[in-house]
Amino acid sequence: MTFHERRPCEAAEMVTGLWRRLPTALDDSTPAFADMIYHAEPWQIACNLANHDLPIVEHKPAYQALLVRNGLAAG
């Protein structure tokens, strides 16, 4: 929401859509899903969901703070 300028309901729909696709995602011939789920950072997953490849460099301090706040990184 913060970095890709999405409304909460729009972001929730994107995430929910991903959850719905996950059970069959690896059965497809869609290698992007396997790579995104198992190898990508939350930043990259958000970029994939938003369909917008946003460079992390400019946002690194705010992103790290967000990870810490959400228990996804050590503070």
N, C-alpha and C positions, 0 to 999 in steps of 0.2 A: 504494500500500500504506500509506504513512505517513499521508496526510491523510484517506483514505477508510476506514481501518482494515480493509484486506483482507489476507488471508493471501497469501503469495507464489504459491502454486499457483492461488488464485482469481484474482489479478490477471493471472497468465500466461494463464489460460484466456480472460479477457476480451480481452486483447490478441490472442491467437491467433485468437479468433473474429472480431475486426475484420479481421485480415489475410486471413482466408478470405473475408470478405464484400467486400473492396475491389475485386477484379476485376469484380464485377457491380454494385457499389454505384452507380456513376454511370450505369449502364444503366437502373436503376429510375427511378421517379418519386419518389425520396427526396431532396429537396433538402437535408435535414439532413446527409447524408453529405458532399455536395460542400462545404458550408459548414464542416463540422468538419475535413475534411482540408486544405483550402486556406486557411482563414482563422482557425482557432482556435489559441490558445496551447496548449501541452501541458497546462496546468491545465484548460482547458475540455474538452479531449479526455478527460482522466481523469474529469472530472465526468460527461461523457456516458457513458463506459464504466461508471462506477459507478452511473449513474442517480441521481445525487445532486448537486444544484447547491450547491456549498459556496462561500461567500464567501471570496475570496482575501485580503481585508484583514487578517484575524486571523493568517494564515499566511504573509504576504508575505516576511519575512526568512528563514524556513526554506525556503520555496519557491525563493527566489533562490539560496540556498546549494546546494540540490539541483540546480538548473540548472547552476551553476558546476561542481559536482562531476562532473556527467555531460557536461561539454563543450558545453552548450547555451546558455551565456551567458558573457560576459566577466567575469572576476573582479575 
